[in-house]
Amino acid sequence: MGHAMADGGAPKKLVEVRGLKMYFPIHAGLLRRKVGDVKAVDDVSFDIYEGETLGLVGESGCGKSTCGRAILRLYDPTAGEIRIGGAEIAHADAETLRKMRPAMQMVFQDPQASLNPRMTVAAIIGEPLDEHTTLTKAEKNARVYELMDQVGLNRTFANRYPHAFSGGQRQRIGIARALALNPKFIVCDEPIAALDVSIQAQVVNLLEELQDRLGLTYLFISHDLSMVRHIADRVAVMYLGRIAELGPRDGLFETPLHPYTEALLSAVPEADPDAETTRQRIILKGDVPSPANPPKGCNFCTRCPKVMDICKSVKPDLIEVQPGRHVACHLYNQTTTMTAGQMAASEAKKSIQQGEKR
């Protein structure tokens, strides 16, 4: 990890995402008129540097997988800009996009669903080579065997079908396919979620080894915070389609800034529950709002234990509050944050009013 900084120079941006929106229309009635949108990704911006792993975390349904797919143009974004290696792809036409495909690949969540059951391992791994290269049959076979070696698959498995493999082996096939065209950037969309716990560490270790050897850049999407802490250099926390917090892994895990990040991390089991530093468990009240009808202000205001009046009407911007630490919360916005004295006075006023009511 930390590959982006390894050469001692300034890190170079490989992926730039600005104002990314991915809305899915809602149709109703006999005429199927559009009556609204599901705002799966709503104004997301971040960068990923060459050779680093950015972890993207959040609850199920927060939009993280949709964000990853939109970045690779598996969905056509509703709005925003996406640059990979300096090339703008958000609005690229089909032919331009096809030429850029080798540089950006994806490892899918469910290895069984992402592999064609009627194709052999050799055919699956070699399919990108058929589509994007002019290799001879002998050269293609040599490349397929090389890729199988890289991901730890026995060459004698080349003519077997996906059903003959375990979940971990199928995911290795998917990784080999993603590597076939020597990509610079890979989106790992919950690549270990469908695997047994004993296999998850093996796959993550494989991804790290490949990153070191091939200089890969990852967007690692997961809801497994302990695994993200292991593999990621920086972490972005998503809630209801928006980035709540973004920063270096260690700083974010040790001193979370956003109330949602605090709650999310408090749910991670402690290795030593008797330790003095055990984090207080934060139980969030209420349900996650619908992305078809998000709150007017901060998306988290309906469940936030530190909510203020402004949170219910004004969306907070993602601002840098410490070097490399970004947070979208009015608690850190200088123009909206109350001073300690004002907060103390407000709390005192509330307690007096409650006493009067009693």
N, C-alpha and C positions, 0 to 999 in steps of 0.2 A: 504493500500500500504506500501511498504518498508518492507514486510514480511521477506525478505531474511536477513535483518539486525536486526530483532526484538530480537533475543536471545543474542545480544551483541557480539557474536563470529564472526569469519570470515565467509562470505557467502560461501555456498557450491554450486558448479556448478552442475546443473542437466542436462542441454543440452549443448553440445559442438559441434560446426560446424566449420570445417576447410577446406578451399579451395573448397567449394561446387560449382560444375558446373552442369547445366542442359541445355544441347543442344538438339534441335529437328532438325533432318536432313531435308534438302530440296531436293526433288527429281524432276527431269525434264526429258522431252523427252519420246520417245516411250518405251525405255528400263528402264525408271524410275531410271536413274543413280543419285547418290548423287552429288549435285553441291554446297552444302554449308550447313551451320547450322544456325538456329535461336538461338542466345545465350541468352536464357531467364534469366538464372542465371549464372553469370560469375565470379567465384573465390570469393565467399562470406564466411566470417568467423565471428563468434560471439559466445558468451556464454549467457546462461540464467540461473540465479541462483534460487535455491529452493525458492518457495513462492513468486516470483516476477512476474510482468507483463512487458514483453518487447513489446513495440509498434513498428510495422514495417509499415512505411508510404512511400508514393510516388505517382506519377501520375499513372493513369490507363495504364497498359501495361509495367510497370517498372520491373515486375517479382516477386512482393512480394507474390502473391498467389501461383505461381509456386514454390517459395522457401519453403513456408509452407508445400505444398504437398510433395515436395522432402524430407523434413526432416522426415516426417512420412512414407516415402517409398511408397506413393501412385504413385509416379514415381520412376523409377530406376535412380539414379543420374549418370551423365556422368563421374564425378570424384569428389573426396573429401572424407572427413571423417565425420561421424555423430555419436555422442555418446549420449545416453540418459540413465541416471542413471549408467554411466560407461560402459554400453554395446554398442559395436560397431554394428550399424545396416545398415550402407551404403552398406555393402557387405554380409549381413546375408542371409542365404538360407531361403526358404519359410517356413520350419517348425520352425526354430529359430524365424523368424519374427512373425509367428502366436502366439507363446508363449509370445512374447513381446507386442502384440497388446493391451492387457488390460491396460497397463501402459501409453499408448499414444493414445489420441482420437482427434476428430475434430468436430467443430461446423461449418456447411457450410453456405455459403452466402445466398442462396435462400432456405428458409425452405420448400417451396412447392415442389421444384424439388428434395430435398434430402429425402423426406418421400414417401414411397410406398402408392399410393392412394387406393390400394386394401387391406391394412392391417389396423387393428384397432390400436388405441393408445397403448393399452396394448401389442399387438403383436409387435409393432415397438420398444417400450421401452424394451420389454423382449427378443428381438432377440439376442442381445449380450450375455444374460444369457444362452440362448439355446446353443449358439455356444461354449462358454468358461467355463461353469460351469455344475455341476451335481445336481442342486437344484431340489427338488420335485416341483410339480405343485403348492402346497400350499405355499411353500417358495418363489417360483418365483413370485406368485401373491402378496405376502406380500412385496417383494422387489420393484415391479412395483408401488404399492401404495405409498411406502415410497419415491420413486423417484418423483412421481407426487406431493407429499406434498412438497418436497424440492424445486421444481421449481414453486410452486404456481398454480398447476392445480387441479381442482376439481376431486375427485375420481370417481364421477358419469360419467365423460367423458371417462372412460377407454374403453368402447366398441364403441365409435364413430370413424368415419373415418376422415382423415386430411382435406377433403373439408369442413367439418362442423366448422372449426376453423378460427379465424383471423390470420393475419401474425405473430403477437406477440405471440399468443398461439402456433402456429406451431413451432416457434423458441424455445419456452419452451419445447416442445416435443423433439426437436433435442438436446437440452441441457441435458434433462433427459436421453436420449439414450446414450449420451457421458459419463454421470456419472455412468452408470449402473455397470461398472466393477471396480469402484474406481481407476480411472487413477491418475497418478502423474502430467501429462503434457497434456495440451489441446491447440491445435491450433485453434484459433477463426478467421476464414477466412471471414473478413468483415461481422460479424454476425448481424449488424444492417443496412446494406446498403439497403436491400429490405424492410425495415419497415418504417411506418409513423414516423415522427419526434416525435410525442407525445408518441410513444411506445419505441423509441430508448433508452431513459433514463431509462425506467423500466427494459429493458433487461440488460443494462450495470450495473445498481444497483444490479440486481440479480446475475450477474457474480461476482461482488465484494463480495457480501454476501457469495456466495458459496466458493469463494477463502479463505475468513476469516475462515469459518466453517470447510472446508475440507482440507485446506493447499495446494491448487492447484497452479500450475505454468502455466502461459499463454504466448503464443505468440499471440498478438492481432494485426491482420492485418487490416488496414483501410486507407481510404483516407480522413476521417473526422478528421482533426487535433484537433478540439476543444474537441472531445470525447476522442482522444488519450491522450490529456493533462490531462483529468479528470482521466483516468483509469491506465495509464502506470507509471511504476517506472523509466524505461529508454526507450529511443527512438532510433531506427535505421532508417535512411533516405536512401531510395534506388532510384537510377536513372539508367535506362537502364541496369539492371542486376547486378549492383555493389552497395556496401554500400558507400555512400558519407560521411556520418557523423553518429557517434554513441556516445551517452552520456546520463547523467542523465536528466530527463525530464525538470526540472526547468531551468537548465543551458542552455540546447539546445533551449528552447523556448525564453528565455530572451536574450541570446547572441549567436545566431547561428554563426558558424564559416565558413561553406562551402557556397560559393555564391549561390548554388542551394537551400540550406536550407533557406537562407535569402529570396530568391524569393518565395519559397513555403509558408513561414510564412507571408510574406507581403500580400498574397492573402486572409488570414483569416480575416473575418469581425471583426472590433473592437467593443467591448461592449460600449465604450464611444468615439465616433469619434472626440469629441472636446478636448480630453485629450492631454496634452503636449507631452506624450510619443507615440503618434500615429505613427505607423511604415510607412515609405515611401513605397508606392506601387512600386514594381519592375516588369516591363513588360519584359518578355523574348522574344527575337526575334527568328524567325525561328521555325522549327518543330523539334520534337524529332526524332533523327536518327533511322533508322531501326535496330532492334537487329540482323538482318541477316547480316548487314554491319556496325558495330559500328565504330566510329572514331579510328584512329590508337593510339592516345595518350589518354588523359583524355576523358571519354565518354561525359562530359559536355562542352568540349572546343568549340563546334560549336555554343553554345548559351550563354557562360559565359561572363558577362560584364567585368571581370577582367582577361581575358585570356592573357597568356604570350606565347612566342615562344615554350618553353619546353612542354607546355600543349598539343601541337599538335603532339608531337612525342613520349613522354614518359608517360606511365600510372603511376599515383601517387599511392603509397602504402597507406593503411590505417594505420596511425601512431598515437600514443598517444602523444598529444601536451600539455595536462593538465591532472592531475589525473582523470582518468575515462572518459576523453574526447578524442575521436578518430576522425580523419578527413583524407580523401583522397584528398589532394589538395596541389599543388606545392607551394602555398602561405605560407604554414606552414612547408615546408621541408627545413631544414637549409642549405642543399647543393645546393638548387636551388633558394631559396628566395633572392631577391635583398635587399640590405639595403635601409633604407629610403632615404639616400643620392643618391644612385644609381637610385632609382625610380624617385626622383625629377629631377635628371640630365637627365634621359631618357624622362620624360615628357617635360622638357624645350627644349630638342633637337627636339622633335616632333613638338612643337609649332613653333619653329624657321623654321623648314622645311615647315610647312604649310604656314607660313607667306611668305616664299620665293616663294612658288608656286603661291600664290595670286598676 
